[in-house]
Amino acid sequence: MESGPEVFAGAAFALFGAGLLVWTGVCVRTGHPVAEGVSRPFAALVALLAGVAFLATGGWLLATL
């Protein structure tokens, strides 16, 4: 019963991280800017690192139930 918030947080982190990775991949592949006012390679790198970090955090939260 006490693991409910942990499951919710893990799912939210994992979904956000996966969505961020997919969105970044689509933007890079189609040539659209990932972020305005930032160089394209730097924005893509930061978004990919953040996506991996969120996905890993969500996986860790779900694995430690």
LOFI-866962 format. One line per 5 residues: number of its first residue (from 1); their letters; for each residue x negated, y negated, z of N, C-alpha, C, CB. Coordinates in nm, 4 decimals, decimal comma. Glycine has a CB too. Layout:
// residues N
NUM	A	X:Y:Z:X:Y:Z:X:Y:Z:X:Y:Z; ...
//
This chain:
// residues 65
1	MESGP	-0,0810:0,1181:0,0000:0,0000:0,0000:0,0000:-0,0863:-0,1259:0,0000:0,0926:0,0010:0,1188; -0,1990:-0,1219:0,0657:-0,2838:-0,2402:0,0730:-0,3642:-0,2606:-0,0539:-0,3769:-0,2302:0,1911; -0,3672:-0,1625:-0,1439:-0,4469:-0,1780:-0,2655:-0,3688:-0,2478:-0,3767:-0,4949:-0,0420:-0,3139; -0,2456:-0,2890:-0,3512:-0,1646:-0,3573:-0,4519:-0,2292:-0,4833:-0,5060:-0,0312:-0,3913:-0,3949; -0,2737:-0,5746:-0,4189:-0,3399:-0,6948:-0,4708:-0,4689:-0,6632:-0,5461:-0,3702:-0,7902:-0,3570
6	EVFAG	-0,5395:-0,5609:-0,5032:-0,6635:-0,5247:-0,5715:-0,6345:-0,4712:-0,7114:-0,7416:-0,4205:-0,4899; -0,5278:-0,3941:-0,7255:-0,4889:-0,3432:-0,8569:-0,4478:-0,4593:-0,9477:-0,3732:-0,2406:-0,8440; -0,3689:-0,5514:-0,8933:-0,3262:-0,6670:-0,9714:-0,4459:-0,7510:-1,0149:-0,2283:-0,7525:-0,8907; -0,5365:-0,7791:-0,9235:-0,6545:-0,8600:-0,9562:-0,7428:-0,7880:-1,0581:-0,7354:-0,8918:-0,8286; -0,7627:-0,6578:-1,0410:-0,8443:-0,5819:-1,1352:-0,7840:-0,5811:-1,2742:-0,8623:-0,4401:-1,0865
11	AAFAL	-0,6524:-0,5625:-1,2815:-0,5858:-0,5631:-1,4117:-0,5929:-0,7012:-1,4759:-0,4395:-0,5190:-1,3974; -0,5746:-0,8061:-1,3959:-0,5799:-0,9424:-1,4493:-0,7201:-0,9739:-1,5014:-0,5388:-1,0448:-1,3411; -0,8221:-0,9413:-1,4249:-0,9599:-0,9660:-1,4682:-0,9918:-0,8863:-1,5951:-1,0593:-0,9292:-1,3556; -0,9536:-0,7598:-1,5971:-0,9839:-0,6751:-1,7127:-0,9107:-0,7239:-1,8378:-0,9461:-0,5293:-1,6832; -0,7842:-0,7596:-1,8250:-0,7099:-0,8087:-1,9405:-0,7644:-0,9414:-1,9912:-0,5634:-0,8234:-1,9056
16	FGAGL	-0,7989:-1,0310:-1,8990:-0,8547:-1,1593:-1,9408:-0,9895:-1,1400:-2,0092:-0,8692:-1,2532:-1,8205; -1,0752:-1,0550:-1,9528:-1,2061:-1,0304:-2,0129:-1,1940:-0,9682:-2,1506:-1,2892:-0,9408:-1,9235; -1,1047:-0,8697:-2,1648:-1,0857:-0,8067:-2,2959:-1,0290:-0,9059:-2,3962:-0,9930:-0,6849:-2,2844; -0,9330:-0,9868:-2,3523:-0,8764:-1,0873:-2,4409:-0,9791:-1,1908:-2,4844:-0,7608:-1,1558:-2,3735; -1,0638:-1,2318:-2,3923:-1,1686:-1,3291:-2,4243:-1,2689:-1,2712:-2,5235:-1,2409:-1,3738:-2,2966
21	LVWTG	-1,3033:-1,1445:-2,5071:-1,3959:-1,0808:-2,6014:-1,3342:-1,0686:-2,7403:-1,4370:-0,9424:-2,5503; -1,2076:-1,0294:-2,7465:-1,1407:-1,0172:-2,8764:-1,1288:-1,1543:-2,9428:-1,0006:-0,9531:-2,8600; -1,0863:-1,2542:-2,8660:-1,0704:-1,3891:-2,9202:-1,2037:-1,4438:-2,9715:-1,0122:-1,4830:-2,8134; -1,3097:-1,4251:-2,8960:-1,4414:-1,4733:-2,9380:-1,4869:-1,4014:-3,0645:-1,5448:-1,4536:-2,8256; -1,4657:-1,2715:-3,0691:-1,5034:-1,1957:-3,1878:-1,4293:-1,2410:-3,3123:-1,4785:-1,0495:-3,1651
26	VCVRT	-1,2999:-1,2686:-3,2983:-1,2212:-1,3159:-3,4125:-1,2688:-1,4542:-3,4564:-1,0709:-1,3199:-3,3770; -1,2947:-1,5417:-3,3606:-1,3431:-1,6763:-3,3948:-1,4777:-1,6708:-3,4655:-1,3544:-1,7627:-3,2689; -1,5675:-1,5896:-3,4176:-1,7005:-1,5796:-3,4786:-1,6899:-1,5181:-3,6172:-1,7955:-1,4960:-3,3901; -1,6082:-1,4158:-3,6300:-1,5956:-1,3466:-3,7584:-1,5324:-1,4342:-3,8661:-1,5135:-1,2206:-3,7413; -1,4329:-1,5147:-3,8278:-1,3641:-1,5983:-3,9257:-1,4306:-1,7336:-3,9456:-1,2215:-1,6186:-3,8839
31	GHPVA	-1,5273:-1,7678:-3,8616:-1,5982:-1,8943:-3,8763:-1,5327:-2,0107:-3,8052:-1,6114:-1,9269:-4,0195; -1,4303:-1,9846:-3,7260:-1,3665:-2,0914:-3,6494:-1,4538:-2,1270:-3,5286:-1,2237:-2,0490:-3,6037; -1,4462:-2,2499:-3,4817:-1,5258:-2,2876:-3,3646:-1,4739:-2,2184:-3,2388:-1,5242:-2,4400:-3,3454; -1,5652:-2,1745:-3,1565:-1,5282:-2,1114:-3,0295:-1,4924:-2,2185:-2,9277:-1,6433:-2,0221:-2,9762; -1,5646:-2,3288:-2,9282:-1,5367:-2,4422:-2,8399:-1,5722:-2,5698:-2,9144:-1,6164:-2,4314:-2,7053
36	EGVSR	-1,4956:-2,6733:-2,8925:-1,5217:-2,7997:-2,9600:-1,6323:-2,8769:-2,8895:-1,3945:-2,8841:-2,9668; -1,7193:-2,9379:-2,9674:-1,8247:-3,0214:-2,9130:-1,9471:-2,9462:-2,8654:-1,7714:-3,1000:-2,8019; -1,9532:-2,8154:-2,8908:-2,0664:-2,7331:-2,8469:-2,1175:-2,6589:-2,9694:-2,0253:-2,6325:-2,7312; -2,2468:-2,6339:-2,9731:-2,2997:-2,5591:-3,0869:-2,2368:-2,4196:-3,0914:-2,4542:-2,5490:-3,0786; -2,2131:-2,3726:-3,2123:-2,1418:-2,2459:-3,2312:-2,2124:-2,1265:-3,1667:-2,1240:-2,2195:-3,3785
41	PFAAL	-2,3442:-2,1091:-3,1826:-2,4090:-1,9933:-3,1183:-2,4035:-1,9993:-2,9653:-2,5543:-1,9841:-3,1630; -2,4225:-2,1186:-2,9086:-2,4201:-2,1310:-2,7629:-2,2807:-2,1018:-2,7082:-2,4653:-2,2716:-2,7203; -2,1775:-2,1537:-2,7727:-2,0405:-2,1302:-2,7279:-2,0048:-1,9823:-2,7368:-1,9423:-2,2133:-2,8109; -2,0457:-1,9173:-2,8458:-2,0172:-1,7752:-2,8616:-2,0896:-1,6927:-2,7551:-2,0577:-1,7280:-3,0018; -2,2133:-1,7271:-2,7264:-2,2894:-1,6544:-2,6253:-2,2273:-1,6688:-2,4868:-2,4335:-1,7033:-2,6227
46	VALLA	-2,1911:-1,7904:-2,4499:-2,1314:-1,8128:-2,3174:-1,9968:-1,7419:-2,3068:-2,1142:-1,9641:-2,2902; -1,9158:-1,7476:-2,4128:-1,7861:-1,6805:-2,4101:-1,8025:-1,5288:-2,4023:-1,7043:-1,7183:-2,5340; -1,8988:-1,4746:-2,4742:-1,9232:-1,3298:-2,4673:-1,9716:-1,2878:-2,3287:-2,0261:-1,2881:-2,5731; -2,0622:-1,3648:-2,2709:-2,1100:-1,3317:-2,1364:-1,9980:-1,3406:-2,0333:-2,2245:-1,4246:-2,0967; -1,9138:-1,4427:-2,0452:-1,8011:-1,4559:-1,9524:-1,7027:-1,3413:-1,9710:-1,7298:-1,5909:-1,9725
51	GVAFL	-1,6754:-1,3025:-2,0950:-1,5851:-1,1911:-2,1204:-1,6359:-1,0605:-2,0623:-1,5635:-1,1754:-2,2680; -1,7642:-1,0356:-2,0789:-1,8243:-0,9139:-2,0226:-1,8197:-0,9177:-1,8698:-1,9705:-0,8976:-2,0713; -1,8469:-1,0346:-1,8120:-1,8441:-1,0468:-1,6660:-1,7033:-1,0227:-1,6113:-1,8943:-1,1858:-1,6231; -1,6024:-1,0810:-1,6759:-1,4652:-1,0593:-1,6307:-1,4227:-0,9144:-1,6487:-1,3697:-1,1508:-1,7057; -1,4581:-0,8539:-1,7614:-1,4225:-0,7146:-1,7849:-1,4917:-0,6228:-1,6853:-1,4582:-0,6739:-1,9272
56	ATGGW	-1,6176:-0,6481:-1,6550:-1,6908:-0,5662:-1,5581:-1,6321:-0,5829:-1,4177:-1,8405:-0,6038:-1,5581; -1,5959:-0,7055:-1,3820:-1,5357:-0,7285:-1,2501:-1,4024:-0,6564:-1,2392:-1,5166:-0,8792:-1,2241; -1,3212:-0,6634:-1,3428:-1,1938:-0,5926:-1,3417:-1,2128:-0,4431:-1,3331:-1,1138:-0,6267:-1,4645; -1,3078:-0,3901:-1,4073:-1,3366:-0,2463:-1,3995:-1,3863:-0,2048:-1,2622:-1,4394:-0,2077:-1,5039; -1,4686:-0,2884:-1,2018:-1,5192:-0,2574:-1,0681:-1,4059:-0,2582:-0,9655:-1,6284:-0,3580:-1,0274
61	LLATL	-1,3175:-0,3571:-0,9751:-1,2052:-0,3632:-0,8819:-1,1136:-0,2419:-0,8988:-1,1258:-0,4930:-0,9024; -1,0905:-0,2006:-1,0202:-1,0037:-0,0848:-1,0429:-1,0717:0,0455:-1,0036:-0,9614:-0,0786:-1,1888; -1,2044:0,0500:-1,0115:-1,2764:0,1721:-0,9774:-1,2921:0,1920:-0,8275:-1,4115:0,1711:-1,0419; -1,2822:0,0860:-0,7510:-1,3066:0,0963:-0,6067:-1,1758:0,1047:-0,5274:-1,3888:-0,0237:-0,5587; -1,0740:0,1622:-0,5850:-0,9457:0,1744:-0,5129:-0,9554:0,2734:-0,4017:-0,8340:0,2150:-0,6068
//
